[in-house]
Amino acid sequence: MAKILVYNQDTNRMETFYRNESDAMPYNTNRTLRVREFKGSSKSNILWTDKRTMQAWNSQRYIYGAPIYVGFAFKRPYEGGHGNQSQHYAGTAFDVGQNLSNAQRTVLRNSAVNSGVWVYVEPVSLSPTWVHFDRRFGTPACSTGGYPVIRRGSRGNYVCIAQDDLNTLGYRTGGLDGVFGAQTEDAVRRYQASRGLSIDGIIGCNTWRSLQENVVGTGKTSTTID
C-alpha cells in the first residue's frame, strides 16, 4: 500500500491518497497509469506528484492513442538515479518508450511536443533510447534551472523534496506533508547555519544545491520518514 501526496494547484492544497500498486494513480483516467508504473524501481512507500502532471499524462495518453511503457517516473532524492535537481524527484517527470524502436520513439516524442501539455520534452540528442517529458512548474531558483524558491507558506511537491532532504540529513521538519510551516522553516535555518549558508529560512538556489548535493543517492538514514 502506497501513500501518495498530490499537490492540487487548483485549491493550493496537499491531498493524501492510499493506493495498492495495481490501482490507478490519483486523477488518472481509464487506468492508463498504475501506481506500480509511476513508482517504478523506487522502494519508497511514500510517493508524491501533482494534479496537473496527472492531467498531462491523461492528455498525452489520449493523444498518443496507445499504451505507453514507463521505464522511470518517481524517485526520492536519497535513492538517486538522476541529476541533482531532476524533476523525477518532484514526481512531475516520465522517461518512457524504452521498449520502442527508434522510429516509434520519434512518433511518441513528436506526439509529446505537439500535445502542448508538457513544459519540457527532452531532445533526442539527450535521450536517444527513451522519451523524457515533464510538467515542472515555478521559476527556477538558479539561472541554470532546477527547482523554484520555496519558503514558509509554500505548498507542493517541491516542499516534499526539501522536507525529505532535511529529515534524511537529521534536520527534522515535523513531518513529510508538502506544507512549509514553522517546523520546516526552523529545520531550514538550522541546516543553513550548519553549512555556512545565509540563514533566512528560504530555500533558494544555494540551499537547493547544498541539500541535493548532500542527499542525492546517499540512501535513507535513521531520520528519513518512510
JOVENFEN-V808050 format. One record per residue. N is the residue number from 1. PHI is phi as a letter, one per 40 degrees, with the letter a starting at -180 (* if undefined). D_CENTER is the distance of its C-alpha to the mean C-alpha in whole Angstrom. Layout:
n=[N & N]
phi=[PHI & PHI]
d_center=[D_CENTER & D_CENTER]
This chain:
n=[1 & 2 & 3 & 4 & 5 & 6 & 7 & 8 & 9 & 10 & 11 & 12 & 13 & 14 & 15 & 16 & 17 & 18 & 19 & 20 & 21 & 22 & 23 & 24 & 25 & 26 & 27 & 28 & 29 & 30 & 31 & 32 & 33 & 34 & 35 & 36 & 37 & 38 & 39 & 40 & 41 & 42 & 43 & 44 & 45 & 46 & 47 & 48 & 49 & 50 & 51 & 52 & 53 & 54 & 55 & 56 & 57 & 58 & 59 & 60 & 61 & 62 & 63 & 64 & 65 & 66 & 67 & 68 & 69 & 70 & 71 & 72 & 73 & 74 & 75 & 76 & 77 & 78 & 79 & 80 & 81 & 82 & 83 & 84 & 85 & 86 & 87 & 88 & 89 & 90 & 91 & 92 & 93 & 94 & 95 & 96 & 97 & 98 & 99 & 100 & 101 & 102 & 103 & 104 & 105 & 106 & 107 & 108 & 109 & 110 & 111 & 112 & 113 & 114 & 115 & 116 & 117 & 118 & 119 & 120 & 121 & 122 & 123 & 124 & 125 & 126 & 127 & 128 & 129 & 130 & 131 & 132 & 133 & 134 & 135 & 136 & 137 & 138 & 139 & 140 & 141 & 142 & 143 & 144 & 145 & 146 & 147 & 148 & 149 & 150 & 151 & 152 & 153 & 154 & 155 & 156 & 157 & 158 & 159 & 160 & 161 & 162 & 163 & 164 & 165 & 166 & 167 & 168 & 169 & 170 & 171 & 172 & 173 & 174 & 175 & 176 & 177 & 178 & 179 & 180 & 181 & 182 & 183 & 184 & 185 & 186 & 187 & 188 & 189 & 190 & 191 & 192 & 193 & 194 & 195 & 196 & 197 & 198 & 199 & 200 & 201 & 202 & 203 & 204 & 205 & 206 & 207 & 208 & 209 & 210 & 211 & 212 & 213 & 214 & 215 & 216 & 217 & 218 & 219 & 220 & 221 & 222 & 223 & 224 & 225 & 226]
phi=[* & b & c & b & c & b & c & c & c & c & b & f & b & c & b & b & b & b & b & c & c & c & c & c & c & d & g & c & b & g & f & c & a & c & d & c & c & c & c & f & c & c & c & c & c & b & b & a & a & b & c & c & c & c & c & c & d & d & c & c & c & c & c & c & g & a & d & b & c & b & c & a & b & c & a & c & d & c & c & g & h & a & c & c & b & c & c & c & c & c & g & b & b & b & b & b & g & c & c & c & c & d & c & c & c & c & c & c & c & c & c & c & c & c & c & g & c & b & c & a & b & c & c & c & c & c & a & c & b & a & b & b & a & a & b & d & a & g & c & d & c & b & c & c & h & h & c & c & c & b & a & d & h & c & b & h & c & c & c & d & d & c & c & c & d & c & c & c & c & g & b & c & b & g & i & b & b & g & b & c & b & c & c & c & c & c & c & c & c & c & c & d & c & c & b & g & c & c & c & b & g & b & c & b & d & c & c & d & d & c & d & c & c & c & b & d & g & c & g & c & b & c & b & c & c & a]
d_center=[19 & 16 & 15 & 12 & 11 & 11 & 11 & 14 & 15 & 18 & 19 & 17 & 16 & 14 & 15 & 16 & 16 & 18 & 18 & 20 & 18 & 21 & 20 & 18 & 14 & 15 & 16 & 17 & 20 & 23 & 21 & 19 & 16 & 16 & 14 & 16 & 14 & 11 & 11 & 13 & 14 & 12 & 15 & 13 & 15 & 12 & 9 & 7 & 6 & 9 & 12 & 12 & 10 & 12 & 15 & 14 & 14 & 17 & 19 & 18 & 20 & 23 & 23 & 23 & 25 & 25 & 22 & 19 & 19 & 15 & 15 & 11 & 8 & 6 & 7 & 8 & 9 & 13 & 13 & 12 & 13 & 11 & 12 & 12 & 9 & 8 & 5 & 4 & 4 & 1 & 3 & 5 & 7 & 10 & 12 & 16 & 19 & 20 & 23 & 25 & 27 & 27 & 29 & 26 & 23 & 25 & 25 & 22 & 21 & 23 & 22 & 19 & 20 & 23 & 21 & 20 & 17 & 14 & 14 & 14 & 16 & 16 & 20 & 22 & 23 & 20 & 19 & 22 & 22 & 18 & 17 & 13 & 12 & 9 & 10 & 8 & 11 & 13 & 15 & 14 & 16 & 17 & 20 & 18 & 15 & 11 & 10 & 13 & 15 & 15 & 18 & 20 & 19 & 16 & 14 & 10 & 6 & 7 & 10 & 9 & 8 & 11 & 13 & 12 & 13 & 16 & 17 & 17 & 19 & 21 & 21 & 21 & 19 & 21 & 18 & 14 & 14 & 12 & 15 & 16 & 20 & 23 & 22 & 19 & 21 & 23 & 21 & 20 & 24 & 25 & 22 & 23 & 27 & 26 & 25 & 27 & 25 & 26 & 26 & 25 & 22 & 20 & 16 & 17 & 17 & 19 & 18 & 14 & 16 & 18 & 15 & 13 & 16 & 18 & 15 & 13 & 15 & 18 & 17 & 17 & 20 & 22 & 21 & 17 & 17 & 16]
